[in-house]
């Protein structure tokens, strides 16, 4: 049962910044009162959102612990900015980004799509091995995902014969149910609510346009975030008993909006309790807060500039999802540098960006050598899949293949130079150039 409705979310998002500040401060106090000052921590990334949360929380509790996960993927400027703050514990993942790509695949399109592709491809491989008459013991990893693979609910169907046989590496004597993730990519998933088919929702839910990834000569996955960010922070929470506060906002994704509807800002009853006291904020609120209180942010963002949309003919509207027709004439805040930081190499959402995209901006605003290492190199490994090599991460080939086979227009900085330098007869064959 959801605690809130979408109407509740829209109402709170429409509130003034001053009202949002008061509500957020209340939720911070509520969280700290429940667990104690020594029982909570602030998840601090060095980005503008978590900088606002840190400022809000430490106005109330100056000694609150902050935690930063140094993945090696952040802008160097963001990492330096974090190091300027006191009482920040720095964590590091067990695997670096190259190792994650080699094991799981490249992060492209979205977490949802990449996850579907990753496990759907494992299902296809399993069928191929079965057709060959091979013993599939050891081919199907990640027992926790077996239920998803066979399309059952492991919470209530742990005794399912298919589930048990797959766990033990046995070939079921009857036909295996097609996994949900595979159906989603085929555009054949029918969502049901209270026993009724919700065809419109099914249409939105399916990802048929991305089924071409089933034939990709490389892996894509969403495991990067889990391995490099979630795993270190979860380990820290378990070891210390501290409960996190993050600057996640519902406006950032459908998943985060869904989580807010279900749990609210303070998820006391969640399996892993978490506080998101800024859930009902939007990006404009963050920028206005930074501008109003003159709080420092990482240098890669540049400065905060203010415009009034609609007052001047030809005024360019900043890239923001938060603006609507009722915002005309109101102050609109934007950064002169990067609009967002996050992981420099991340490909999630890059297919929706026009030039200059995130990687072109990173070249200009930060260290161009980072983007060059990301794009160059790559080779086909022993398993036949494209992976990083000692020259670089090989993103150039992945982007080019996605664009040519998926009819997408992901912007690649210096495309012609990378094609000229790294194209081989083998890559040319895959790219159909």
N, C-alpha and C positions, 0 to 999 in steps of 0.2 A: 504494500500500500504506500503510495507516494505521500510525502509530507506536504508537497506543494503542487501547484498547477503551473502551466505555462503563463497563464494570466498573472499569477503571483510574481513570476520572474519578470515579465514585461513591466509590471507596476513598479517593482523595486528598481529596475534599470532606468526608469524614467525619473527617479527622484533626483533632487539636487545633490551636488557633491557634499555639501555640509551635512545633509541628512545621511548620506552614505558613510561619511566619516564616523558619525555618532553610532550608527548601527554596527559598523565594523569594530569600533572600539569596544562596544558591548559584547560582541562575540569573542573578541580576544580575551577580555576579562573573564567571560564565562568559561573559556577553555583553560585559562591559567588557574582560576578558582577551583576547577574540578581536579586538575592534575598537579597543581603546584608549580612554582617558578622553576624548580629543578626537575620537573617532570615533562617539560615541553621544550621544543626547539623550533627555530625558524629555518625553513629550507630556503637558502639564499644562493641564487645563481649568478648574481652580478648584473642581471637584467633590470630593466626599469620597473617591471611589475614587482619583483621581489625587493627592490630597493625601497619602494613605497611601503610595502608591508613591514620591512625592517624598521623604517622610520616611525610608522604608526605604533608598532609593538614596543619599541624601545623608548618611546615617549612615556608609555605607561609603566614599563618594566625595563629599566636601563641595562640590567645585567642578563637579559635573556640570551641563552646560547643560540648561535647560528651555525649552520652546517652547510658546507659547500662541497660538491662532488667534482673533483678535477678530472674530467674525462680526457682532456687533451683536445677536445673538439670545440671548445669555446674560443671566442675571439681573445687574443692575447690581452687586449685592452680591458675586457671584462674580468679576466683572471687577475690582472694587476689591481683593478678596482676593488675586488674582493679582499686582496691582501692588505689594503689600506684600512680595513675595518678591524676593530678589536673583537676578541671573544668569538672567533669564527674557527670551527674545527674543519680541517680539510680531509676529505676522504678520496680514495682512488679505487677504481675498479680493478678486478683481477685480470681482465683482458683489455688489450688496446683495440682501437677501431679496426685496424687491419685484420687482426685475429677474428674479430666478430664477423667481418665481411667474409672472410675465408670459410668460416664455419656455418654461418647462417645466410648471408646474402646482403645485397645492397638495399638501403632504405629509399624507396621511391613510391610515388603517388600518394598513399596515406597509410596509416597504421592498419586500418580496417582492410584495405585492398591487399596490402602486402601480406598480412596474416592469412587472408583467404587463399592467396596464390601459393604461399609457402606450404600450407597443409594440404591443399588440393593437389599440388604436384607430388607430394608424398603418397597420396592416395593413388594417383595415376601410376607411380612407380611400383607400388604394391601390386596393382592389378597386372602390370607388365611381368613382374617376377612370378606371379601366380600362373600366368599364361605359359611361362617358360617351364613350369613344373618344378621350380626351385623351392627349397626350404626357406621360408621368410623369417625364420628366427633371427633376430638381431637387426632386421631391416626397418622395423617400425619402432622408432624411438619415442621418448617422452610419454610415459604411461599416463600422465595426468591429462593428456590431450586425446587419449583413445576414445573417450566418450564422444567428444566433438567429431572425431573421425567417422564414427559409425552412426552419428546422429541421434544419440540418446542422452538422457539427463542422468549423469553419474550420481547425482545426489539421491535419486530415488530408484535407480535401476542398476545398482552395483552388481547384482547377480545376473545381469543380462549375459546370455551365452556368447553373443558376439564380442562383447566387451572383455569377458574373461578369456576367451580364446585368443584374442589379439594381444592381451597382456602377456600371455604365456607363449607368444610366438607361434601359435597353432593356426592352421588354415581351417576356417569354419566349414562344416560339411554342407551348409546351405549358403545361399547367395548373401553376400555382404550388402547391407544397406548403404546406399550412396550418401556420403557425408554432406552436411549442410553447406560447407564451404565450397565444395565442388558445384553444387546446385546453384549457389549464388553466382558463381562465375559463368555458368551456362544460362543464366537468366530464367531458371526454372524453379526458384525457391518460392513457395507459397506460404506467406505468413498467416498465422491463425491467431485470433484473439477471442477467448471464450468460445472456442470451437467454430467460430465463423471466419471464413477467408477474408482477409483484408487486402484485396487486390491492389488498391492504390498504394498501400504501404509496401507491398511486395515489389511493386514497380520501382519504388524509391530504394528499396533494400538491395535489389539485385545489382550486380556489377558486371554485366555481360560484356560491356565495351572493353573490359580488361582481361578477357579470357585469352587473348593473344599471348599473355605472359606464360601460359602453360607450355609454350613452345620455346621460351627464351633460353639462350645458351648460357644463362647465369641465374643465380638465385636472387630473389628479393624477399625481404622479411621485415618484420617489425621488432625483431629481437634486440636490436641495437639499444633502444631505450631501456629495455628490461635489464640487460646485462650491465650496461655502463652507468646507468643512473639509479634505477629502482633497486637493483640488488644491493649496492653498497649502502643506500639509505635505509633499506629494510633491515639489513644486518646491524646497522648502527642502532636503529630503533629497538631491535630485539635485545642487543647487548646492554643498552643503557636503560631501557624501559621508558624512554622519553617519547612523547607523542608529537607528530609534526604539525606545523602550520605552514601552509603554502599560499602563494599568490594566484592560484588558478582561478580563472573566471569562466562562468558558464557560456559567455559569448564566444569563446575560443573554439568550441567544437560541440558536436551533437552529444558525444559521450559525456563531456563535462556538464552540459546542461541536464542530461539524464540523471547523472549522479546527484546534482543539486536537487532535482525534483524528488528524488528518492530519500536523500539523507539530510538535506538542508546544508547550512554552512558548517556546523559542527557535528560530525558523524560519531557521536559517542557510542552508538550501538553497532557500528561497523566491526567486522572481524579484525581489521587493522584500523583503529580510530584515527581520523585525520580531520584537521580544521582547515577550511578554505574561507576565511572571513571576508574576502573580497569577491566572492562568487558573483554578486549582483552588480559589480562594477563593469564598465566597458573601457576600451582603450582611451577614449577622450577623458575619462575621469582620471586615469593614471597620469596623463600628460598635464592636465590642469593642476593636479595636486603637486607635481614636480615644479611647475611654473609658479604656483601660488606660494609654496613654502621654500622655494629655492634650494631644494635638496640636491646634492651631487649625484650624478649618474656617470656611467662609463663613458670615456671620451669618444668612443666610436659612434655614439648616438649623435654627436654634435651638440647643437643648442636647440632649445624649444622655441619655436616661432608661432606667432598668433596671427590668424587671418579672420576676416569676417566674410563668409561665403554669401554671395548674392549681392553684396554692396558695390562691387566693382565688376564691370563688364569684362569678361575674359579671365576672371580669376580662376586658377586651377584648383579643383577640389583635391585635397590630399587623399592618398590611398588609405581609406578607413572604412570598415564595415559598420561603423557606429552612426553614420550620418543619414538623416532622412529629410523629408520636405519641411518638417517643422524646425529644422536646425538652421534654415536660411536666415542670415543676419546675425547669428550667434557667433561668439568666438570659437574658432576651430584651431586646435593645437596639433602640431606635427613636429617631427625632428628634422634637422638639417642633414643628419647623417643617416645611419641605419635606422629603420623603423623597428626592427626586432633583432635580437642577437641570437640566442640559442646556439645549436650546434652548427658550425660553419659548413660541414660536409653534408648535412641532412638534405635529402631530396624530396621529403614529404611536402606536397603542395607546389613544387617548383613548376609543374606543368600548367599552372594557372597564372604564372607571373610573366609580365611583359618585360622587355629590355628597358632599362637595366634591371636585371633580376638580382637575387641575393648574392650570387657568386661574382657578378660584375661589380656590385657595390663593395663586396669584401675586398676585391682587388684594389679598388680606389681608396677605400677608407682604412684598410688594415694592411696586412702583409700579403702581397701578390704571390709570394712563394708558396703559401699555404694552398691556394687554389691551383697552382701549377702542379704541386705534388698530388692533389686530388685527381686532376684530369689525366695526367700522363701515365704511361706505362700500361701494365696489365698483360695477362697472357692466359692461354688455356691450360688448366691444370691436368693432372693425370686422370681425374674423373670426367674430363671433357668439358668442364664448366669454366667460364671466364672468371678470373680472380686477380687480386693485386699481385704484383711481383716486386722485385727489388728496385725497380725504376719508379713506381708510383701505384696509386690505387686503381687506375684504369677506368675512371668514370667516363672518359671520352667515348669508349666503345659502347658502354651501357646506354648512355644518352642517345647516341646515334642509332642504336638498334631500336630503342623505344620509339623514337621519332619516326623511323622508317616503317616499322611494323604496326604501330598503334596510331599513326596519323596524328601525333602530338607535336607540339612545337616548343619543346624545352630548350631554353636558350643556353648555348654552350659558349663561354668566352673563348675567343681565338679558335673557333672550330676548324677553319681551314688549316691552320698551323698544326693542330693535333692530328688531323686526318693525314696530312702530308708526311708527318714524322713517324706515325705509329701504324698506319694502315699496312696490312700484309695481304697476301693472297687468301689466307684463311679467314681473316676478319672481313675482307671484301666479299667473300662468298656468303657469309652470314648476313651482311648488310644489303646484299643485292644491289650494290652500287654499280 
